[in-house]
C-alpha cells in the first residue's frame, strides 16, 4: 500500500507542474487583456484632458475684473490647467503659426485677451461643457466661450464604443479563464484520485486528506499568479521599449491592483477546484475511479 501511494505521488508531480504552467498561461492572457483595458482608459482620459476651452475677455475690462476671472477659473473643479493669454501674447502666437502681420493695415491689435484652460476627464462630456459654458458666459469680463463641440461629441462616442467592445471581450475572457483554470486543476487532481481514495480506505478523515492538497493548491495558485505577472511585466517593458510613448500611460496603482487581482484569482480558483475535486473523489466508489 505504501509503495502504491509513493508511486502515485511521483506520478502526480508532473501534473502539478503542468497545472501551474497551464494556470500561469491563462492568467497571463487575462493580465495582458487587463493591461490593454487600463491603457485604453488612460488614453481616453489623456485625449479628454487635452480638450481646450477658450474664454475671450472683453475689451477695456479692468485688471481687477480680469484677475477675478482668472481666479474664478483656477478655483473650479473642472479646471486641470489654465493660461492667461494677453493681447500681445495672442499676437505672438498668431504670428508663430505662420500668419501675416497686420501692422501695415491696422494700428491696433484686434486679438482679444483670453483665458485658455483644459478640463479634467470627468467633465469632458457635451452636457458638462454646456453647463460650464453657460456658467462662464455670465461673468461680466467674458465676451465669448468657445470649444470644439464636434471634437467632444466624436471623442465621447468613440471612447464609448471602444469601452463597450473591451468590456465585452474582458467578460468573455474572464469566463473562459475561470473555466480553463477549473478544467486544468481538475485534470491535475484526476491523477491523484487513487491516492485520495487509498487514504480514505486506511481511515484518514476528509480534513486530513483535503488539507495538504488545499495548501498545495494555494501555493500553486500563488506561483501561477507570480509567473503570469512576470510575463505581463515582460510584455509591458518590451512594448514600452518599442513604443516609448505608451510609457506615459503607465499607472502603478492600477497595475498593482491588476497584479493583486491575478494572484487572488489564481489562488481562489485553484483552491476551489482542488477542494471540490478532492470531495468528489472521496464520495465516489472505488470501482467508479477506473
C-alpha positions in Angstrom: 0.0 0.0 0.0 2.8 2.4 0.9 4.6 1.7 -2.4 1.4 2.4 -4.3 1.0 5.8 -2.5 4.6 6.7 -3.1 4.3 5.9 -6.8 1.1 7.9 -7.1 2.8 10.9 -5.5 5.6 10.7 -8.0 3.3 10.4 -10.9 1.3 13.4 -9.7 4.2 15.7 -9.6 4.3 16.4 -13.4 0.5 17.1 -13.2 1.1 19.8 -10.6 3.8 21.3 -12.7 1.6 21.3 -15.8 -1.2 22.7 -13.7 1.0 25.6 -12.7 2.1 26.2 -16.3 -1.5 26.0 -17.6 -2.9 28.3 -15.0 0.0 30.7 -15.5 -0.6 30.9 -19.2 -4.3 31.6 -18.8 -3.7 34.2 -16.1 -1.1 35.8 -18.3 -3.6 36.2 -21.2 -6.1 37.7 -18.8 -3.5 40.0 -17.4 -2.4 41.2 -20.8 -6.1 41.9 -21.6 -6.4 43.8 -18.4 -3.3 45.9 -19.2 -4.8 46.7 -22.6 -8.0 47.9 -20.9 -6.1 50.0 -18.5 -4.1 51.7 -21.3 -7.2 52.3 -23.3 -8.9 54.0 -20.3 -5.8 56.1 -19.7 -5.5 57.0 -23.3 -9.2 58.1 -23.3 -8.5 60.3 -20.3 -5.5 61.8 -22.0 -7.5 62.8 -25.0 -10.3 64.2 -22.9 -7.9 66.3 -20.8 -6.5 67.8 -23.9 -9.8 69.5 -24.8 -9.3 73.2 -24.5 -11.8 75.8 -23.6 -11.1 79.4 -24.6 -12.7 82.3 -22.7 -12.3 85.6 -24.6 -12.0 88.7 -22.3 -14.0 91.8 -23.2 -12.2 94.9 -24.4 -11.4 97.6 -21.8 -12.0 95.2 -18.9 -10.3 96.4 -15.7 -7.3 94.5 -14.4 -9.3 93.7 -11.3 -12.1 92.0 -13.3 -9.6 90.1 -15.4 -7.8 88.9 -12.3 -11.1 87.9 -10.7 -12.0 85.9 -13.8 -8.7 84.0 -13.8 -9.0 83.3 -10.1 -12.6 82.0 -10.6 -11.5 79.6 -13.4 -8.5 78.4 -11.5 -10.7 77.5 -8.5 -13.3 75.5 -10.5 -13.1 71.7 -10.0 -13.2 71.1 -13.8 -10.1 73.1 -14.4 -6.9 71.0 -14.9 -4.5 73.6 -16.2 -5.0 77.2 -17.3 -3.2 80.0 -19.1 -3.9 83.7 -19.3 -3.1 84.9 -22.8 -2.6 88.7 -23.1 -3.3 90.6 -26.3 0.5 90.8 -27.0 1.0 87.1 -26.3 -2.0 86.3 -28.6 -0.4 88.2 -31.4 2.9 86.4 -30.9 1.1 83.0 -31.1 -0.8 84.2 -34.2 2.4 85.2 -36.0 4.2 82.0 -34.8 1.5 80.0 -36.6 2.8 81.4 -39.9 0.1 84.2 -40.3 1.0 87.5 -41.8 1.4 90.6 -39.6 -1.4 93.2 -40.0 0.8 96.1 -38.9 0.7 97.6 -42.4 -3.1 97.7 -42.3 -4.2 98.0 -38.7 -2.8 100.2 -35.9 -4.5 98.3 -33.1 -4.2 94.7 -32.1 -7.6 93.1 -33.0 -6.9 89.9 -31.0 -8.6 89.8 -27.6 -7.0 88.5 -24.4 -8.2 85.1 -23.3 -8.1 82.5 -20.6 -7.4 79.1 -22.0 -7.9 76.1 -19.8 -8.0 72.3 -20.2 -10.7 70.3 -18.4 -10.5 67.2 -16.2 -11.6 64.0 -17.9 -14.7 63.6 -15.9 -16.1 66.8 -17.2 -15.3 66.1 -20.9 -18.9 65.4 -21.9 -21.2 67.6 -24.1 -23.6 68.2 -21.2 -20.9 69.2 -18.7 -19.3 71.5 -21.2 -22.6 73.2 -22.0 -23.1 73.9 -18.3 -19.5 75.2 -18.0 -20.0 77.4 -21.0 -23.3 78.8 -19.6 -21.7 79.4 -16.2 -18.7 81.3 -17.6 -20.7 83.3 -20.0 -22.5 85.1 -17.1 -19.2 86.7 -16.0 -19.0 90.4 -16.8 -15.4 90.0 -18.1 -16.3 87.3 -20.6 -17.2 88.1 -24.2 -17.4 84.6 -25.5 -16.7 81.0 -24.5 -15.6 78.5 -27.3 -14.6 74.9 -27.5 -14.6 72.3 -30.3 -18.1 70.8 -29.9 -17.8 68.3 -32.7 -14.5 67.0 -31.3 -16.0 66.5 -27.9 -19.0 64.6 -29.3 -17.0 62.4 -31.6 -14.4 61.7 -29.0 -17.0 60.6 -26.4 -18.8 58.4 -29.0 -15.5 56.8 -30.0 -14.4 56.1 -26.4 -17.9 54.8 -25.5 -17.8 52.3 -28.4 -14.2 51.2 -27.6 -15.1 50.8 -23.9 -18.1 48.7 -24.7 -16.1 46.4 -27.0 -13.3 46.0 -24.4 -15.8 45.3 -21.7 -17.5 42.5 -23.7 -14.1 41.0 -24.6 -12.9 41.2 -21.0 -16.1 39.5 -19.7 -15.8 36.7 -22.2 -12.1 36.2 -21.5 -12.7 36.2 -17.7 -15.4 33.5 -18.1 -13.1 31.4 -20.3 -10.2 31.9 -17.8 -12.3 30.6 -14.9 -13.4 27.6 -17.0 -9.9 26.8 -18.3 -8.3 27.1 -14.9 -11.0 24.9 -13.3 -10.5 22.2 -16.0 -6.7 22.4 -15.7 -6.9 21.8 -11.9 -9.5 19.0 -12.3 -7.2 17.2 -14.7 -4.3 17.6 -12.3 -6.4 16.1 -9.5 -7.6 13.3 -11.7 -4.1 11.7 -11.5 -4.4 11.8 -7.7 -7.8 10.1 -7.4 -6.4 6.7 -6.3 -4.1 8.3 -3.7 -7.2 10.2 -2.3 -9.3 7.0 -2.2 -6.4 5.0 -0.7 -6.0 7.4 2.2 -9.7 7.3 2.8 -9.7 3.5 2.9 -7.0 3.4 5.6 -9.1 5.6 7.8 -7.9 9.2 7.1 -10.6 11.8 7.6 -11.7 14.2 4.9 -10.0 17.1 6.6 -6.7 15.2 6.8 -6.8 14.3 3.1 -8.0 17.6 1.8 -5.8 19.9 4.0 -2.4 19.2 2.3 -3.9 19.3 -1.2 -5.7 22.6 -0.4 -2.5 24.1 0.9 -0.7 22.9 -2.2 -3.5 24.5 -4.3 -3.0 27.8 -2.5 0.8 27.7 -3.2 0.3 26.6 -6.8 -2.2 29.4 -7.4 0.1 32.0 -6.0 3.1 30.6 -8.0 0.9 30.7 -11.1 0.0 34.3 -10.5 3.6 35.3 -9.9 4.7 33.6 -13.1 1.9 35.3 -15.0 2.8 38.7 -13.6 6.4 38.2 -14.6 5.2 37.5 -18.2 3.0 40.6 -18.1 5.8 42.8 -16.9 8.0 41.5 -19.7 5.3 42.3 -22.2 4.9 45.8 -20.8 8.7 46.5 -20.8 9.1 45.2 -24.3 6.1 47.2 -25.6 7.4 50.4 -23.9 10.7 49.8 -25.5 9.2 49.6 -29.0 6.7 52.4 -28.3 8.2 54.8 -25.7 5.1 57.0 -25.9 2.9 54.4 -24.1 5.2 54.7 -21.0 3.4 57.9 -20.2 0.2 55.9 -19.7 1.7 53.7 -17.0 -0.4 53.8 -13.8 1.3 51.9 -11.0 -1.8 52.0 -8.8 -4.0 50.3 -11.5 -1.2 47.8 -12.4 -0.8 46.9 -8.7 -4.5 46.3 -8.5 -4.3 44.2 -11.6 -1.4 42.1 -10.3 -3.1 41.6 -7.0 -6.3 40.5 -8.7 -4.4 38.0 -10.8 -2.8 36.4 -7.8 -6.1 36.3 -5.9 -7.9 34.8 -8.9 -5.2 32.1 -9.3 -5.3 31.3 -5.6 -9.1 31.3 -5.4 -9.9 29.2 -8.4 -7.1 26.8 -7.7 -8.3 26.3 -4.1 -12.0 25.9 -5.1 -11.3 23.5 -7.9 -8.9 21.4 -5.9 -11.1 21.1 -2.8 -14.1 20.3 -5.0 -12.2 17.6 -6.8 -11.0 16.0 -3.5 -14.5 15.9 -2.1 -15.8 14.5 -5.4 -13.3 11.6 -5.4 -13.9 10.9 -1.7 -17.6 10.4 -2.4 -17.1 8.1 -5.4 -16.9 4.4 -5.1 -13.6 2.7 -5.8 -14.9 1.0 -9.0 -16.0 4.3 -10.4 -12.5 5.7 -10.3 -11.3 3.4 -13.1 
